[in-house]
Amino acid sequence: MKHLRNSGGQVMTEYTITLVVMVTVLFLNVDGTPLYLQLANAVKNSYQSFAAAISIPVTPL
């Protein structure tokens, strides 16, 4: 188990690089709009559809 403790610094570096890449991707322009805005709009539209679907009353047969 001693060899697992030696990689603690490498994990921090990998997480930092991954975080930087993910944030960079979110700010890329796709079709003239930043990707984070497209993602926010997709979540908003999905939630609106979900809320509309659950608001439909169930009528007994």
Secondary structure, 3 states (H helix, E strand, C coil): CHHHHCCHHHHHHHHHHHHHHHHHHHCCEECCEEHHHHHHHHHHHHHHHHHHHHCCCCCCC
